[in-house]
């Protein structure tokens, strides 16, 4: 049994694995972090913690405890440790530092001053299209960030990324998708689009020659050595890395820890159809490798944060964000009080009344010795 742990609105990604993947796969299920927060135990099996890029800091702490409970339970396995995983900004910085990516990334709220232009802006927590086009210089970036704030977009969750892509012919770009499933890498597909911001692809652009080369690459699992390094740096056991080729070298743009699956496609090209079928079969084989039975000892969710959530009387993981806001407000209040106390101690009245306060303290000690 393989269970994907997802945020509430994103269980749809697992649907095709349950409805008919075209080849036999292990029994799979999807459960939300919120539903798990109500449970004292879980069935044994393999659990894939996904949507890590969508979790807040406090939710990541809770999910890390969940991972450790599963990993410590005999007969169960947990993939994707939230405490170790790097997503979007942290991943891109680490890949650049390791020399695998030529391009760098910057936090939008950190007064970004990119070394290379053009750049673009996107959200850290989703996999939608970029929020900007290609920005040619610092002035354009500053104007873009100001415009985003003016329309209500907080910079805190945004990242500025140096553009690094190479067209296969004028205006045509390709994006590769490689999965990690446990210890194995699987080059799965290639998408062709008439935009540098490749997403779903544009029909009719890829040629039969491209399809033949893709078939060779996918069957040979090309780039698997580099992708193994990428996923190791990311600290991610399951997910899909999206990358392009620049001067023949993979440039990794993101890792999606909850990638969408698809139902068996129909394609007019016989070569492409055969490639897609092969990729589907190999991916299914990798799922079988990480599968574990659900008849082992139940997993006790006994970490303090998990127990505390159940004991709070609140339901669902959403209350963590409420608690996070409460703690932030409390920290702000404490900081304000500390500033006031410091100012009071610097004031003339505090110094003048010091002898009186010392006398009162001595009187208290005399009345209540020890």
N, C-alpha and C positions, 0 to 999 in steps of 0.2 A: 504494500500500500504506500503510495506517494501522496503526501498532502502538501499543497501549496498554501502557505499562510500569506494572505493578501490584505491590503486595505479594503474597506467595505465596498467601494465603488468599482473595484478592478478585478473581480473574480471572473469576468468574461474572457480573460486571456486564456484560461484553462479549458474553456468550453469545448473546443474542438477535440481535445484529448479524451473528453468524456463522451462526446457524441459520435465519434467515428473518425479516426485519424487516417484511415486508409490502410493501416497495418496494425497488427496486434500490439497493444501497449499494456503495461501494468494497470491495475486499478488505481485511479487517481481521484482526488477530491480537492476542493478548495474551501478554506475556512478563513474567516476574517480575524484579525487581531482582536477586534471587539468581542466576537463570540468566544474566543479562547479566554478572554479576561474574566468570563463568568464561570470557567471550569476549574475544578480542583485537580483533575487528572485528564490525560489523553490516552487514546489507544496507542500501542507501539507502532513503529513503522519509520519511514523516512519522511522528514519534514523539511521543506524548502522555504526559508524565510525570505520573502520577496518584498518588492516595493520599498526597499530600504531608503531610496532617494526621496520618498514621499513622507517619511516619518520625521517628527520633530525631535529635538535633542532628548526631551524627557521620554518620548516614546521609544527612542533607541535604547535607553537604559532598560526600560521594561522588556523590550524585545531581546536584549542581550541576556537578561535573566532567563527568559523563555528558552533561548538557545542552549544555555548551560544546563537547564533541567532536562531537556531532551537528550543532549549529548551524554549526560551522565547516566541515563537510564539504560539498563541492559536490553539489547535487542532493538535499539532505536538509533537513528542517525539524524543529525541536524546539519543542513547545508546553509552557508552564508551567515557568518558570525557578525552581527551588527556592530560589535565593538572593534572589529578589525577591518570591515569593509570600507573602501574609499569609493565615493560616488562623485559625479561630475567635476566640481572644482578641485577637490583633493586628488582625484584620479588624474586629471589632466596635468596638474602641477607635478605629481610624482612621475608620470610618464615623460614629461619634459626633462625633469631632473635626471632621470635614468638614461636619457639620450635616445629614447625610442620615438618620441614625438618631437618634431622640429618646432612646433608652435607652443605658445604658453597661454595661460589663462589668468584672469584677474577678477577679484571681487568687485562688483559694481559699486558697492558702498564704501570701498577702500581707496577712493580717489585714484582710480586706475590710470596709469601712464604706460600704455603698451610700448614695447620695444619695436614691434613690427606692425605695419598696417597693410591692408585693411583689417578691420575687426568687425565683429557682430555681437549682439547682445541676446542672451536667452535665459530662460528660467533654469534654476538649478534642480527643481523638484519635479519636472515633467519631461515628456519626450515629444512635445509639440514642436511646431516650426519655430524658427528664430523670431524674436520680437523686433528685429531690425533687418534692414538690408546690409550690404557691405559698407562700412564707414571708412572713408579714405584717410582721415587724419584725426588728430586730437580734438580739433575744434568741432568736427562732425560728431565725434563720440560725446563730447561734453553737451552739445545741443541735443543729441538723442536721449541722454540720461535725464536732462532737464525736462524734455518733452514727456518722457515716461512718468516722471514724478508728477508733472502737471496733470496727467490724466489719472492719477491715483495709484500708480504702480510703485510699490516700495522697492528700493534698490537692494534691500537686505537679502532677498532671495534670488538676485540676478548675478550672472557671471558674464564677463567680457572675454571673448575668445579670439585669438589671432586666426585669421583665415589661412587655411592650408589645404588646398584641393587642386587637382590637376584634371582638366577635361581630356576625355579620350579622343574627342574631336571638338571643334568649336561649339561651345554652349552645351555639350553633352557630358554628364558626369556619371560615375558608377560608385555604388556603395556595397561593400561586402558585409555579410553577417556571419559571425562565428560564435558558436555556443561553447560554453564549458558546462559539462555535466559530471559532477564529481571530479575525478582525476583526468577525464578525457576531454579533448578538444575536437570540435566538429565544425568544419567549414560547411555552411548550410546553403547559402544562396548569394546571388548578386542582383542588385537592382540598378536599372538605368533610367535616368531622368534628365529632362531639359532644364535643369536648375542645379546650382551648386548645393542647395539645401535639399538633398535627396531624401525622400520619404517613401511614398507608395510606388513610385516609378511612373514612366510615361510609355504607354503601349506603342509598339511599332518602331522604337528607336534601336533596339538591340538587333544585331545581324546574326545570321546563322554561324558566321565565323566566330562571333563572340560566344554564342551558345556552345560551340564545339570546345573553345578554350575553357569556358566555365566548367564544362563537363569534366575535362581533364583535371582542372584545378580542384574541383570538389571531390572527385574520386581519389585523388592523391592527397587530399586533406592539406593542401598547400597553405603555407603561413602558420601551421600549427605550432611550430617551435616559438615563433614570436608571440603568438596569442597565449601560449602557456606562460611566458614571461609577463605578459600584460595582466592576465588574471591573477597571477601570483602577487604582483605589485598591488593589484586592486584588493587582494584579500577576499575574493569572491569565488565561491565554489559552483554556483549555478547562475547563468545569465547569458546574455547575448552581447558581444562586442560589435559595434558598428565601425567600420573603418574604410578608408579609401587608400589608393596608391598614389604616391608622389615620387617620381623618379624610381619607381619600382619598389619603394619601401612602404609598408603599412603605416598609416597615420590614424590613430584610434580617436574617435570623436566622443564615444560614450559607451558605458555598459548598462544595459537595461536588466534589472534583476527580476522583472516580471514581463518578459517579452510575450507578445501575442503569438498564438499558434494559428494555423489556418487549416481549413478543411481541404481535402485532396483537390488540387486545382486541375482545370482543363486548359491545355495550352496547344495552340495550333502547330507548334514545332515538335516533331517527334524527338529530336535530340533533347530539347528542354524538358519535355514530359518525362523522359527516361532519367534525366538528372534529378528532377524534383522527386521522383519516386525513390531513387537511390538515397537521396538525402533524408527522406522521410524514414526509410528503413534503418539507416544508420543511427538516426536520432532515437528511434524507438529502441534499438538495441542498447543504447547508452542508458535509457531510462530503466530497462530491465536490470542493468548492472547495479544501479543504486537502490533498487526496490528491496524492501524488507517486509516480512509478514506482519499482520496486525494482531497476531494471537500471542504475542509476548507479554511481559509484565507491563501494566499500565504506567504511564509516565506521571510521576508526582510533580505537580506544579507548586512546589513548596518554598520557592525563593521568597524572601521577605517582601519584596515589592509586589510580587504576584499575589501573595496572601493578603497584603494590605489593600490591594485593589478590590478583592472580593469582599473583605471585611468592611469596606467603606460604605457599602450599601448603594454605591453608584454602579451603573452598568455601562459597559463598553469602554474602549480605550480612549474615547473622546474626553473623558474626565481628566486624563493626564494633562491635556492642554489647558484645561481650566485650572488645575493645580499648578501648572507651570506659570500661568498668569498671576495666580495668587502669590506664589513665591517671589516672582519678579516685583510685584507691588510691595510685598513685605520688605524685600531688599532695598527698594527705593525709599520706603519709610524709615528704615533703620539708618540708611545713609544720611537722610535729611536730619534725623535726630542727632546723629553723631556730629554733623556740621554745626548744628545749633549749640550742642554742648561745648564743642571746641570754641565757638565764638563767645559763649558765655564765660568760659574760663579765661579768655583773653580780656574780658571786660573789666572795667574799674570796680564795679559792684562786687564781682566775684573775689577780687583781691582784697577789697576792704572788709568783706565779711568772713575772710578766711579764719581769723582768730576765733570768732564766734562759732563757726562750724567745728573747729577743733575742740573747743570747750564742750560743745554739745556731745561730741563723740566720746570725750573722756567721761562725761556724766553718765552716758549710756553704759559704758563699760563698768563703771563703779556699781551701777544698779544691777547689772546682769553679768557678774564675773564669769569667765569661762564660756 
